[in-house]
Amino acid sequence: MGKVRGHWQKKWRWQRVTKLMARDGTDCTICGSSLDRHLRKPNHPQYITFDHIIPRSSGGTDDFINIRLAHRRCNEERGNDPILPDEEGALK
C-alpha cells in the first residue's frame, strides 16, 4: 500500500507543478531563473518547491491562489516572510 500511495502523491505533485507553470510560467518566482522539471532529488537546491505567499505557519493555505513555484534554495532563503501585494510585482 505504501508504494501505491507514494505513486499517487508524486503524480498529484507533478500535476500541480504543471498547472502552476501554466499559470505563472516556467521561472522561479523568487529569483527569476528557469525551473528544471527533470530534477527528481528533493535535496537538490534547484528542485521545484511550492512557495506559500502567506506561510502556513501564519494561517496560509495550500490553495492555488496562495502557492507559487520556486527553487528549494530560494524558498529556504526567503523563509517565513509573507509577501505583501506591492512586493509581489517587484519579485518577478
C-alpha beads as a LAMMPS data file, in Angstrom:
LAMMPS data file: protein, C-alpha beads

92 atoms
91 bonds

1 atom types
1 bond types

-500.0 500.0 xlo xhi
-500.0 500.0 ylo yhi
-500.0 500.0 zlo zhi

Masses

1 110.0

Atoms # bond

1 1 1 0.000 0.000 0.000
2 1 1 2.905 2.392 0.663
3 1 1 4.158 2.214 -2.924
4 1 1 0.704 2.939 -4.305
5 1 1 0.218 5.958 -2.030
6 1 1 3.675 7.288 -2.896
7 1 1 2.961 6.915 -6.602
8 1 1 -0.246 8.946 -6.381
9 1 1 1.358 11.625 -4.214
10 1 1 4.151 12.085 -6.754
11 1 1 1.680 12.142 -9.635
12 1 1 -0.505 14.670 -7.793
13 1 1 2.558 16.837 -7.055
14 1 1 3.695 16.982 -10.673
15 1 1 0.151 17.683 -11.889
16 1 1 0.109 20.666 -9.543
17 1 1 3.508 21.814 -10.816
18 1 1 2.172 21.651 -14.392
19 1 1 -0.906 23.722 -13.517
20 1 1 1.162 26.325 -11.676
21 1 1 3.650 26.550 -14.574
22 1 1 0.738 27.137 -16.948
23 1 1 -0.477 29.951 -14.693
24 1 1 2.833 31.592 -13.692
25 1 1 5.358 30.496 -16.295
26 1 1 8.415 28.269 -16.022
27 1 1 10.650 30.574 -13.980
28 1 1 11.275 30.680 -10.251
29 1 1 9.048 33.418 -8.856
30 1 1 11.752 34.487 -6.393
31 1 1 14.989 34.611 -8.413
32 1 1 13.572 34.609 -11.955
33 1 1 15.764 31.816 -13.363
34 1 1 14.197 28.820 -15.078
35 1 1 12.860 25.792 -13.210
36 1 1 14.011 22.308 -14.237
37 1 1 11.192 19.740 -14.208
38 1 1 13.691 16.905 -14.714
39 1 1 15.268 17.217 -11.255
40 1 1 13.814 14.492 -9.043
41 1 1 16.090 14.707 -5.990
42 1 1 14.259 16.718 -3.306
43 1 1 17.531 17.758 -1.627
44 1 1 18.905 19.432 -4.781
45 1 1 18.988 23.265 -4.447
46 1 1 17.267 23.681 -7.846
47 1 1 14.410 21.252 -7.015
48 1 1 10.943 22.748 -7.575
49 1 1 9.101 23.568 -4.359
50 1 1 5.757 25.151 -3.528
51 1 1 6.320 28.597 -2.052
52 1 1 3.417 29.822 0.071
53 1 1 2.762 33.544 -0.314
54 1 1 1.178 33.590 3.134
55 1 1 3.141 30.945 5.083
56 1 1 1.213 28.018 6.526
57 1 1 2.559 28.949 9.955
58 1 1 0.728 32.282 9.602
59 1 1 -2.555 30.707 8.539
60 1 1 -1.857 30.364 4.806
61 1 1 -3.469 27.502 2.908
62 1 1 -2.411 25.127 0.147
63 1 1 -4.885 26.699 -2.292
64 1 1 -3.570 27.628 -5.757
65 1 1 -4.061 31.312 -5.039
66 1 1 -1.545 31.085 -2.165
67 1 1 1.083 28.922 -3.907
68 1 1 3.755 29.681 -6.467
69 1 1 6.801 27.741 -7.678
70 1 1 10.346 28.364 -6.503
71 1 1 13.703 26.623 -6.283
72 1 1 14.339 24.894 -2.955
73 1 1 17.294 27.213 -2.265
74 1 1 15.273 30.368 -2.992
75 1 1 12.329 29.176 -0.931
76 1 1 14.532 28.317 2.055
77 1 1 16.331 31.686 1.855
78 1 1 13.016 33.543 1.801
79 1 1 11.969 31.666 4.904
80 1 1 8.735 32.545 6.649
81 1 1 8.385 36.122 5.411
82 1 1 4.944 36.845 3.972
83 1 1 4.868 38.549 0.583
84 1 1 2.878 41.747 0.555
85 1 1 0.824 42.530 -2.596
86 1 1 3.008 45.548 -3.549
87 1 1 6.192 43.441 -3.244
88 1 1 4.907 40.592 -5.395
89 1 1 5.313 42.509 -8.668
90 1 1 8.841 43.571 -7.715
91 1 1 9.960 39.955 -7.373
92 1 1 9.049 38.919 -10.906

Bonds

1 1 1 2
2 1 2 3
3 1 3 4
4 1 4 5
5 1 5 6
6 1 6 7
7 1 7 8
8 1 8 9
9 1 9 10
10 1 10 11
11 1 11 12
12 1 12 13
13 1 13 14
14 1 14 15
15 1 15 16
16 1 16 17
17 1 17 18
18 1 18 19
19 1 19 20
20 1 20 21
21 1 21 22
22 1 22 23
23 1 23 24
24 1 24 25
25 1 25 26
26 1 26 27
27 1 27 28
28 1 28 29
29 1 29 30
30 1 30 31
31 1 31 32
32 1 32 33
33 1 33 34
34 1 34 35
35 1 35 36
36 1 36 37
37 1 37 38
38 1 38 39
39 1 39 40
40 1 40 41
41 1 41 42
42 1 42 43
43 1 43 44
44 1 44 45
45 1 45 46
46 1 46 47
47 1 47 48
48 1 48 49
49 1 49 50
50 1 50 51
51 1 51 52
52 1 52 53
53 1 53 54
54 1 54 55
55 1 55 56
56 1 56 57
57 1 57 58
58 1 58 59
59 1 59 60
60 1 60 61
61 1 61 62
62 1 62 63
63 1 63 64
64 1 64 65
65 1 65 66
66 1 66 67
67 1 67 68
68 1 68 69
69 1 69 70
70 1 70 71
71 1 71 72
72 1 72 73
73 1 73 74
74 1 74 75
75 1 75 76
76 1 76 77
77 1 77 78
78 1 78 79
79 1 79 80
80 1 80 81
81 1 81 82
82 1 82 83
83 1 83 84
84 1 84 85
85 1 85 86
86 1 86 87
87 1 87 88
88 1 88 89
89 1 89 90
90 1 90 91
91 1 91 92
